[in-house]
Each structure stands twice: as structure tokens, then as C-alpha cells.
Amino acid sequence: MLGFKQIATRELPCWVNVLKAEGLEKEKMLSELELIDDLLVLMKSKSLLNRKKNLKTQLEARIGLELGHKPANLNTR
């Protein structure tokens, strides 16, 4: 595990306790924490929405991928 960008190490026990209460297995817990961390990074840098073309589409694709939706090909013009 490389570590998280936005979730501090001291916050992890709290996150783990919440996810354990939901009855998640370790692999699913890690997946959820990675998604939460990704979303926190995106929220922190939301000013990019005004500057970067197609960022909204990229965000939707990332969230859809986590939810099991087939992602759209973003490499087309």
C-alpha cells in the first residue's frame, strides 16, 4: 500500500471502524478507502473544473468504474 493522498494515517482507525461496522471485508474496505481518497483529492482540486476540458466526464467515468459501469472511451476527439 502506497498510502493515501488526503486521508491522514491518524484518521485510518476511525475510517476502518466505520467500514467494519458496515460489515465490509478487507479488500472491499481498501477499495472504499481508495475511492474516498480519490474523491477527496478531486474535491480539493475542484477549481480544475473551470480550467480543464472534459474533467467532469473523467470524474463521471472514475465513479462509474467503481460502481461497475462500463467506462466510456475518453481518448476520442
SULTAKA-V778342 format. One record per residue. N is the residue number from 1. RES is the residue in one small letter. SS is DSSP state (hx for helix, st for strand, lp for the rest). PSI is psi as a letter, one per 40 degrees, with the letter a starting at -180 (* if undefined). NEAR is the number of other ideal C-beta (glycine too) atoms within 8 Angstrom. Layout:
BEGIN
n: {N:N}
res: {RES:RES}
ss: {SS:SS}
psi: {PSI:PSI}
near: {NEAR:NEAR}
END
This chain:
BEGIN
n: {1:2:3:4:5:6:7:8:9:10:11:12:13:14:15:16:17:18:19:20:21:22:23:24:25:26:27:28:29:30:31:32:33:34:35:36:37:38:39:40:41:42:43:44:45:46:47:48:49:50:51:52:53:54:55:56:57:58:59:60:61:62:63:64:65:66:67:68:69:70:71:72:73:74:75:76:77}
res: {m:l:g:f:k:q:i:a:t:r:e:l:p:c:w:v:n:v:l:k:a:e:g:l:e:k:e:k:m:l:s:e:l:e:l:i:d:d:l:l:v:l:m:k:s:k:s:l:l:n:r:k:k:n:l:k:t:q:l:e:a:r:i:g:l:e:l:g:h:k:p:a:n:l:n:t:r}
ss: {lp:lp:lp:lp:lp:lp:lp:lp:hx:hx:hx:hx:hx:hx:hx:hx:hx:hx:hx:hx:hx:lp:lp:lp:lp:hx:hx:hx:hx:hx:hx:hx:hx:hx:hx:hx:hx:hx:hx:hx:hx:hx:hx:hx:lp:hx:hx:hx:hx:hx:lp:lp:lp:lp:hx:hx:hx:hx:hx:hx:hx:hx:hx:hx:hx:hx:hx:lp:lp:lp:lp:lp:lp:lp:lp:lp:lp}
psi: {h:e:i:i:d:d:h:i:d:e:e:d:d:d:d:d:d:d:d:d:d:e:f:i:i:d:d:d:d:d:d:d:d:d:d:d:d:d:d:d:d:d:d:d:f:e:e:d:d:e:d:h:h:e:d:d:d:d:d:d:d:d:d:d:d:d:e:e:i:h:i:i:h:e:e:i:*}
near: {3:2:5:8:7:8:11:7:5:5:8:10:7:7:11:9:8:8:11:9:6:6:4:9:5:6:6:8:12:9:9:10:13:9:9:10:12:9:9:11:10:9:7:7:7:7:6:8:8:4:5:6:3:7:9:7:9:9:9:8:11:9:9:10:9:8:6:4:6:4:8:6:5:9:3:4:1}
END
